[in-house]
Amino acid sequence: MYDVYEIKKDFPELMLNVNGKTNVFLDTAASAQKPKAVLDKMMQFYCTHYSNVHRGSYYLSEQATMDFEQARTQVAAFINAKEKEIVFTRSATESINLVAATWGMQNLHENDEILLSQAEHHANLVPWQVVCNKTGCKLKFFKVNDDGSYNSESFYRELTSKTKLVGITGMSNVLGTVFPIKEITAAAHQVGALCLVDACQSIVHQPTDVKDINCDFLAFSGHKVYGPTGIGVLYGKYEHLEKMPPYQMGGDMVKKVTYEHTDFAEPPARFEAGTPAIAQAVGLGEALCYMQKLGMKNIAAHEKMLMNYALPKLYDIKGFKMIGTAPDKGGVISFDLANIHPQDIAFILDKEGVAIRTGHHCAQPIVNRMGYTSLARASFGLYTTPEDIDAFIKALNKVKDFFKKMEMNK
């Protein structure tokens, strides 16, 4: 474990007051706050090393290229991959779209099947709908249980010799369910399918080793791992990447260009057309180093402690219902509070300095599957304290009191 109160001081925005109250940020699942180390690293890069990369034969360009490629090394080390297997994108969404538009369009045909869980984020669902519409392949889903947990019986029933790709979230951003991605990957390989992991949520909460998982593709976003926006990662086994056509065309992804023909570069350069998000990549590398210094097991233990602290107190609130109660779920709490509209809950909480998320969380099908059109969601990060949870619960009770008075005055 670590001293969360000292760690919280590393995050400047968490030191601000909101509406005259202490800033209680419980929306880390949407986008995490940034430690000063990341902000300082990016500012230092802009002030001392900024230039375009790969192209310049001068000091600043050489330094910028070194910093940019060092970030690739840091990402590779973080997930135990090879540097040539790391593609920088602008987000996990773009990473999955890249696979869909290249590997998917090249390898999927009529009568082939793609298998996803019911809990997928739109980013790992909509691109595959488009591929199916264009290729004639079929999109299938395996169920989650009523408590949001993984339904292995449904998965193995839907997995067939026709399955060519299994897409799976490492952890649901709505339910908090942690899926057994290593087991799912192995099962996919047994029927000759590839496996793509959307690790946006899971990579923040637990160590991620792509060699151990043995997945074929894995995607995550910088802003979820305490890094900047505008940068994402696609990991792909090189044997797949080298067979995939380019996703976008332009500078730095070519070997040779004539008026008649273009020879494309080898991966990962083939998929990084144009000027990349250089400073963002540098910031991402620093964010991963920050997490590693704290220790991924320590982060996981801290968030487990928070869940153990929060749940009994939340269940004491009359009318509170958590959506997604799978064992060993991550630090994501989607909930209903006495049928009060989530937007009303969030509005009152904001006045108390407490930030939560509302809506369908870009995972509309699973929210509907659980019987709702909109949910309130609180999510924890490595900087969340027990006092943040206390403030959250106190604010929820104010919501209840407000609507109780409204009822009495009718």
N, C-alpha and C positions, 0 to 999 in steps of 0.2 A: 504494500500500500504506500501511498505518498501523502504529502501534506497538501490537500486540495485548496486550503486557504492561501497558501503561498503561490500555488499554481494559478489560482484565479487572478492574482495580481499581474500575471503575464499578459492578460487580455484587456487592453485599454478600454474597449467598449463596455465591458462588464463593470467598470468602475464608475460609469456614468449613472446619473439619476434619470428615471423616466416618469414623467408626470409627478415629479417631486418625491418619487419613491425609489428605493433600491432597485436596480435593474435585475430582474429575475428572467433570464433568457431560457425558455424551455421549447425552443424550436431548432435544436441542433440537427435533427434528422433532415430538415429542409436545407439548412446551410449553417455550418459551424462558424463561430467567431475565430478571429485570427490572433495568434500570440505575437507579442512584440518582436520576437526573433524572426518571424516570417516577414513582418512589415519592414524591419530594419534591413534584412537581407535584400529585399526587393529595392528599397531606397538606395542601398549601397550599390547595387548593380546599376541602377539608373544613373547614379552620380559618378561612378568611377569606371564602369566596364561597358556601358551601353553602346552597342553597334549591332548591325545585322550579322547573322551567323553564316558560317560555311563559305562565304563568298569573298571576304576581304583579306588581302595580304598585308595587313597592317596590325599594329599592336591591339587596338581596341576590339577589332573584329576577332582576332585570335583569342583574346581574353573572354569575349562574349561566347564564342564557340566552346571554349573550355568549360565555362559555367553551365551552358546549356546541356552539353553532353555529360557533364558531371551529374546534372539532375537526372538524366536517363539512367546513369549508373546507380544513383540512389534509389530510384523507383525499382529497378531490376533487383537490387539487393533486398528491398523491402518485401517483395513477393517471391524471392528466390527464382528469378528468371534470368535469361541471358539478355544482354543489352540490345542485341539485334531483334529481340522479340517484343520490344517496347515501342509502341507507336504513340506519339503525342497527338492528341486531338483537342477539340475545344470543350469536350464534356463526355461523360459516359454515354449520353444520348447519341452523340455523333459516333462514338466508338461502336455502338450496336448497329447504328445505321450503316456504318462502313462495312461491317460484316454482312449485313443483310443485302446491301447493294452490290457487293463484290462476290463473296463466297456464295451467298444465297442465290443470287441471280445466275451464277455460273453452274451451280451444282444441284439445284432443286428443280424437279420436273413433275409433271402430272403423275398422280398416284403416290408420290412421296408425301411424307407427313412430318410436320413440325409439332413437337409436344412441349407445352408450357404449363406452368402451374396456374391455378386460378388467382394467385396472389401477385401476379406480375404488375409492375409499374408500366404505365403506358409506353415508356421508352423501350421496353422489352416485349411489347405486344403489337403496337401499331406498325412498326417496320415489317414485321412478319406477316401481318394482314396484307400489306402492300405486295410483298413478295408472292404470297399465295394468289392474289388477284392477277398478277402478271405471269405466273408460271403454271398455274393450275394445281399446285400442290395443296395439301389440306392442312388446316390448323386445328389442332386438338388441345384439350386442356385436361389435366388431372385435378381432382378435387382436393380441397382442404376440408378438414373436419369442422363441425359446428363451433368448436372452440378455437378454430384457426390453426390447429396443428397439422402437420404433414400427414397426408393420407397415403401410406405406402401401398395399400391394396389398390387404390385407384391408379396410382402411378404405374405399377407393374401391369395392371390390366390394360392401360392405354398405350404402354410401350410395346411396339411390335417390330417386326422385320421391315416394315414400311417407314419406320421412324428414321429420319436422316439427321435431325437436329433436336436436342433437348435444350431449352432455354430455362434457366432457373435463377431466381433471386437468392442470394446468400441469406438475406434477412428481409422480411417484409417491412416496408416503410409504414404500413397501416397496422398490421397485426403484431409486429415484433417477432414473429415466428422465425426461428433459425432453422433453415433447411439443411439436411445432411448432404451437402454438395459432393462430397467425396464418394459416398454410396451411389448417388444419382449419376455421377460421371461414369463410374465403373459399370453401372447397369446400361447406360447409353452405349458405351463401347462394346458391350457384349452383343448388342444387336447391330453393330456396325455404324452407330450414329455418333456425331460429334456433340460436345456439350459446351454451351456458352453460359458463363456465370455473370450475372449482374451483381457486382460486389459493392455497390455504392454504400449500402448500410452496413453490411457485415464486416467490411475491411476496417471500419472504425472501431469495432468492438472486440475483435479477436484476431490473433495472428493468421496471416494468409500465406500459404506456401503452394504456389501453382504446381510445383513438381510433385508434392504430396497429393494434392487434389487430383492432378493429372487432367485437368480440364483443357479444352482445346482453345478456348477464348475466355478472357475475363476483362471486365470493364469497370472503371470507377472514375469519380470526378474529384478534382482538386479541392473544391470548396467544401466537400463533405469531410475531408481529412484535415481540417484546420488550415488549409492552404487557400490560394486565391481562386476567384472565379475565372472562367475563360480558358481553363486547362483541364483536359481529361486524359485518360490512359486507356489504350487497348493493348492487352497482352494477347499474343497469339503464338501458338507453336510455329516455329519457323517453317516447318514442312507445309503448313497451310498458307502462311503469309506469302511465301515465294511463288505460290501458284495463283494467288489472287490478283486480279487486274487493279489498276489504280482507281481510287475513289474520286479524286479531283485532279485536274491537270493544271500545270503551271511551272513555275520555277523551282529548281532544286530537287525535283523528283524525276529527273531525266539523266540519261547518260550522254545521249547525242540527239540533236534536233536538226533536221534539214527541212526544206520546204515540202519535201515529199513524205518524210517518215520520221518517227521518233522512237528511240530506244529508251525504255524506262529504267530507272535505278533499281537496285535491289532494296528489299525491305530493311529498315523501316522508312528510309528516305522516300520510297515510292509512294507512301501514303501521307507525306507531309509537304504538300504543295504550298508554295508561297512562303512569305515570311511567317514563321511560327510565333506562338505566344512565348517569347523568350523569357521575359521577366517573370511571367506566370509559372513557367517551368522551374525557374530558379527558386521561386517561392514555394512551389510544391515540394521540391527536394528538401528544402529547409523544414517544411511542415512534417514530412515523414521522419526526418532526423529528430525533431522535437518529440514526436510520439515514441520513437525508439528509445530516446533517453529516459522517458518516463517508464517505458516498458509496457508492451501490449498486454501482458498478463496482469500487470498492475492496473491498467485502465479497465480491463474486463472485470477485475475483482472490485474495483471502485463502483462501477456501474451496477454490479450485482448487489452490492451493499445498498445502493440507492433504491433499487427496486424492492429489496427486503424492508427498507425503511418506509417507503412510500405506500406500498399496497395496503397494509393493515389500516393505515390512517385514511386512505381513500375509501376503503370499503366501509369505514365507520360513517361516511356521509350518506345519509338516507337518499335514495334515488340514484346513487352513482352506479354505473354499470360499465365495466371495462370490456371492450370489443377485442377479442383475441387473448385467450388465456392459456396458450400453449406452455407446457413446462419449459423452464430455462429460456424464456423469451428475452429479447434484448430490451434496452431501455427506451421503449416506445410505448406510450399509453394512449390509445384511442378510446374515447369514452362517450357515453351518453349520460346526461345529468337531468333526471326527472323530466325527460322530453323537452327540455329547454333548448331552443335553437342554438346550434354551435356558435353562430355569429353573435348572438346576444351574450353568450358566455364569454367569448373572446373580448367583446367590447368592454364589459365590466372588469375583466381581469386586466386589460390594458390600463385602465384607470388606477389599478393597484400596482402597476409596474411589472406585471407578469405577462410575458409574451408566449402565446401558444399558436398553433396552426389550426385552421378550420377548412372544411370543404371535402372534396373527394380525394385529395392528396395525389392527384395524377395517377390514381389507381381506381377509377370509377367502377369497374366490374366487381372487384373484391368488396368494395364498400357496399354495393348493391347486393352482392351475394350474402353479406352479413345482415341484410335487412334495413339498410339505411341509404339515404341519398347524400348525407353530409355528416361528418364526424368532427368533434374537437379532438385535438391530439397534443399531448405534451411529450417532449423527448429530452433525454438527458445527454450530457457530454462529459468529458473528462474534467471539466471545471465546475460541474453542478455540485452544490453543497446540500446537506440536509436542511439548512436554513432556507434554501430556495424552495425545497419541497414544502416546508412549513408555510412559507408565504403563499405558495400555490393553493394549499388546502384552505388556508384562511380566506383567500380570495374566492374560492369556490363556495365556501359557506356564505360569503356576502352575496354571491349570485343567488343562492337558495333563499336567503332572507329577503332580497329585493323582490323576487317573484312571489314569495309568500305574501308580502305586503300588498303587491299588486292584486293578488287573488282576493285578499280580505277587503280591498277597497272597491271591488266590483259591485 
